[in-house]
């Protein structure tokens, strides 16, 4: 099989391996999952966002975000607040404990980025970034078929 035919497999394997390692590291050093760290990053950029928006950014369905937010609230990372405009909507805010976890988590993410880019020139990394952007565009607008 040629490398061209194995791209989907290689991308999936790389993503799976990276996320499994990052999840294990986040759990052991921070006590949270990668998904929880990602949610904290979203809340840092969008304080008080609603669960629907969090689901969109994290590319999760509503029930997954409901469970994620529940676990994060139980662990003191976020506070859930009713929306003043719509009682059916819940706003999420990061707690001081969540902010501390995010600060430590950013160190892990910077280290992961350093590992992922070591040994590559800026030109090579630009090509990789362009390729990944291309895949995102092709598969989100055309379904990757054709």
Steps between C-alpha positions, in 0.01 A plus 500: 500500500637843416531791744229682303250223568589493867450870576165454672644218708813699585302811595264295716786312666694821569192674643402201712853449635548870575160539671545181705840621624370853568197365684719278719734791575213740575338248731821419688634856530183709506226260606288586195441357154611665177133577434473682831818695428362590157176618661698719740681653203165583338368652823814709529433646155120513538414556868139415573446308178196277479524123475377502140793722397744285695366192319553670164859606574596161646314314223302296753131425517278659764488195727880469502535867599235462768701216655829685455365816664348296783830329578686831480251668735520206742880538502483874563644602162195690378182652633168453322275805507150548363479742210318821588346514150379140474443271799552192280859605427799445729806722490839360598768692686847390598577493872832595658580129521423464129725796421786338695454174308493693171825679587673168568335346195635769270851396603423143390356622169804717429722200570291282267524761225877511548519121467278499191708762323852397601714396207292689243583826330255790494447430128411137568264597781332753271438224248358270768272778627387578145430131437296464820303816415441353153363177650269694729367705211457209260325275748279767652378654174502209257476199725832380367337329205556574139 
